[in-house]
């Protein structure tokens, strides 16, 4: 197991992407603690579920916290990294509605430089890399996994209101 003996905190670990990360981390030997909004889904994941403010923190705050944790704990050989997630088919009813909306998906596909939509396993694989010794010199990093969307923003038509 690549991550045997490691410890991780996963936010949103009871569903979708977070649940995928908890599952892959557990298979790789990680002792996982996770937050989530759905106590009823906890039984699907193996680990310790916590509820509260960490589950509701803004993404910007998490990004800043990640960088600061890297500074504060780096000399203790504790690494802190975050994953910036693009459009991921995380399952669920809302996602199925989005995937069925042809106009919405046309815009999403126009943003991607890769031909496929991401899956929770894509994010989980990035998390395994960041948690492994292969990334032993990586800390304070916000790793973007988005199918290239942030590298290619489509040009939107300019709409000039009638005067």
C-alpha positions as a Python dict, from the first residue, in 0.01 Angstrom:
ca = {
    (1, 'X'): (0, 0, 0),
    (2, 'X'): (146, 335, -112),
    (3, 'X'): (16, 533, 183),
    (4, 'X'): (45, 283, 467),
    (5, 'X'): (74, 463, 802),
    (6, 'X'): (-30, 806, 668),
    (7, 'X'): (-306, 1020, 821),
    (8, 'X'): (-542, 1243, 620),
    (9, 'X'): (-836, 1479, 668),
    (10, 'X'): (-1087, 1478, 383),
    (11, 'X'): (-1359, 1743, 370),
    (12, 'X'): (-1690, 1632, 220),
    (13, 'X'): (-1604, 1267, 265),
    (14, 'X'): (-1956, 1126, 278),
    (15, 'X'): (-2050, 1168, -90),
    (16, 'X'): (-1920, 1225, -440),
    (17, 'X'): (-1556, 1324, -481),
    (18, 'X'): (-1479, 1320, -109),
    (19, 'X'): (-1622, 971, -70),
    (20, 'X'): (-1407, 859, -364),
    (21, 'X'): (-1098, 999, -194),
    (22, 'X'): (-1186, 836, 140),
    (23, 'X'): (-1235, 502, -39),
    (24, 'X'): (-907, 520, -233),
    (25, 'X'): (-712, 644, 70),
    (26, 'X'): (-848, 359, 280),
    (27, 'X'): (-744, 105, 14),
    (28, 'X'): (-396, 260, 17),
    (29, 'X'): (-359, 224, 396),
    (30, 'X'): (-442, 578, 515),
    (31, 'X'): (-601, 645, 852),
    (32, 'X'): (-877, 883, 737),
    (33, 'X'): (-1077, 1143, 923),
    (34, 'X'): (-1342, 1318, 717),
    (35, 'X'): (-1610, 1581, 738),
    (36, 'X'): (-1946, 1570, 567),
    (37, 'X'): (-2298, 1696, 574),
    (38, 'X'): (-2465, 1356, 551),
    (39, 'X'): (-2440, 1143, 862),
    (40, 'X'): (-2668, 888, 692),
    (41, 'X'): (-2404, 825, 425),
    (42, 'X'): (-2127, 774, 679),
    (43, 'X'): (-2175, 396, 678),
    (44, 'X'): (-2049, 379, 317),
    (45, 'X'): (-1713, 528, 409),
    (46, 'X'): (-1454, 384, 641),
    (47, 'X'): (-1319, 640, 883),
    (48, 'X'): (-1413, 895, 1144),
    (49, 'X'): (-1679, 1148, 1042),
    (50, 'X'): (-1683, 1498, 1191),
    (51, 'X'): (-1948, 1762, 1130),
    (52, 'X'): (-1939, 2135, 1164),
    (53, 'X'): (-1758, 2445, 1037),
    (54, 'X'): (-1481, 2266, 841),
    (55, 'X'): (-1747, 2112, 616),
    (56, 'X'): (-1885, 2457, 535),
    (57, 'X'): (-1561, 2653, 492),
    (58, 'X'): (-1524, 2850, 175),
    (59, 'X'): (-1284, 2727, -90),
    (60, 'X'): (-1079, 3046, -68),
    (61, 'X'): (-1037, 3000, 304),
    (62, 'X'): (-927, 2640, 250),
    (63, 'X'): (-671, 2755, -6),
    (64, 'X'): (-528, 3014, 233),
    (65, 'X'): (-534, 2768, 520),
    (66, 'X'): (-347, 2514, 306),
    (67, 'X'): (-67, 2758, 234),
    (68, 'X'): (-43, 2870, 595),
    (69, 'X'): (-39, 2513, 727),
    (70, 'X'): (249, 2440, 489),
    (71, 'X'): (443, 2733, 638),
    (72, 'X'): (354, 2655, 998),
    (73, 'X'): (424, 2281, 991),
    (74, 'X'): (679, 2233, 714),
    (75, 'X'): (975, 2213, 953),
    (76, 'X'): (793, 1926, 1126),
    (77, 'X'): (784, 1748, 787),
    (78, 'X'): (407, 1788, 769),
    (79, 'X'): (286, 1873, 420),
    (80, 'X'): (-37, 2058, 342),
    (81, 'X'): (-183, 2063, -9),
    (82, 'X'): (-525, 2114, -165),
    (83, 'X'): (-687, 2004, -488),
    (84, 'X'): (-874, 2253, -705),
    (85, 'X'): (-1150, 2049, -864),
    (86, 'X'): (-1303, 2110, -1205),
    (87, 'X'): (-1628, 1970, -1342),
    (88, 'X'): (-1649, 1615, -1204),
    (89, 'X'): (-1932, 1369, -1254),
    (90, 'X'): (-1976, 1307, -884),
    (91, 'X'): (-2307, 1125, -923),
    (92, 'X'): (-2628, 1219, -752),
    (93, 'X'): (-2955, 1362, -872),
    (94, 'X'): (-2833, 1718, -930),
    (95, 'X'): (-2535, 1598, -1134),
    (96, 'X'): (-2760, 1380, -1349),
    (97, 'X'): (-2976, 1684, -1424),
    (98, 'X'): (-2669, 1886, -1523),
    (99, 'X'): (-2539, 1608, -1747),
    (100, 'X'): (-2880, 1584, -1917),
    (101, 'X'): (-2889, 1960, -1988),
    (102, 'X'): (-2744, 1980, -2340),
    (103, 'X'): (-2695, 2358, -2337),
    (104, 'X'): (-2513, 2347, -2004),
    (105, 'X'): (-2293, 2057, -2112),
    (106, 'X'): (-2206, 2234, -2440),
    (107, 'X'): (-2061, 2520, -2233),
    (108, 'X'): (-1876, 2280, -2001),
    (109, 'X'): (-1729, 2081, -2291),
    (110, 'X'): (-1625, 2409, -2453),
    (111, 'X'): (-1416, 2488, -2145),
    (112, 'X'): (-1236, 2152, -2135),
    (113, 'X'): (-926, 2071, -2337),
    (114, 'X'): (-961, 1698, -2271),
    (115, 'X'): (-1243, 1501, -2438),
    (116, 'X'): (-1390, 1345, -2122),
    (117, 'X'): (-1566, 1462, -1808),
    (118, 'X'): (-1374, 1402, -1485),
    (119, 'X'): (-1467, 1136, -1233),
    (120, 'X'): (-1413, 1113, -857),
    (121, 'X'): (-1131, 864, -919),
    (122, 'X'): (-937, 1137, -1105),
    (123, 'X'): (-941, 1354, -794),
    (124, 'X'): (-869, 1058, -567),
    (125, 'X'): (-561, 969, -775),
    (126, 'X'): (-431, 1325, -733),
    (127, 'X'): (-492, 1297, -358),
    (128, 'X'): (-300, 968, -344),
    (129, 'X'): (-7, 1135, -523),
    (130, 'X'): (-10, 1430, -281),
    (131, 'X'): (-27, 1194, 14),
    (132, 'X'): (250, 967, -110),
    (133, 'X'): (625, 992, -66),
    (134, 'X'): (642, 1068, -440),
    (135, 'X'): (537, 1422, -347),
    (136, 'X'): (771, 1453, -47),
    (137, 'X'): (891, 1796, -168),
    (138, 'X'): (544, 1932, -248),
    (139, 'X'): (371, 2149, 10),
    (140, 'X'): (149, 2455, 4),
    (141, 'X'): (37, 2354, -343),
    (142, 'X'): (-309, 2397, -490),
    (143, 'X'): (-315, 2118, -750),
    (144, 'X'): (-569, 2186, -1023),
    (145, 'X'): (-747, 1881, -1167),
    (146, 'X'): (-997, 2025, -1413),
    (147, 'X'): (-945, 1878, -1759),
    (148, 'X'): (-753, 2190, -1859),
    (149, 'X'): (-1051, 2422, -1808),
    (150, 'X'): (-852, 2695, -1634),
    (151, 'X'): (-604, 2691, -1923),
    (152, 'X'): (-872, 2746, -2185),
    (153, 'X'): (-1154, 2986, -2119),
    (154, 'X'): (-1390, 3019, -2416),
    (155, 'X'): (-1454, 3362, -2557),
    (156, 'X'): (-1809, 3456, -2471),
    (157, 'X'): (-2009, 3678, -2704),
    (158, 'X'): (-2031, 4042, -2604),
    (159, 'X'): (-2387, 4151, -2545),
    (160, 'X'): (-2444, 4526, -2572),
    (161, 'X'): (-2771, 4638, -2416),
    (162, 'X'): (-3001, 4854, -2626),
    (163, 'X'): (-2970, 5218, -2533),
}
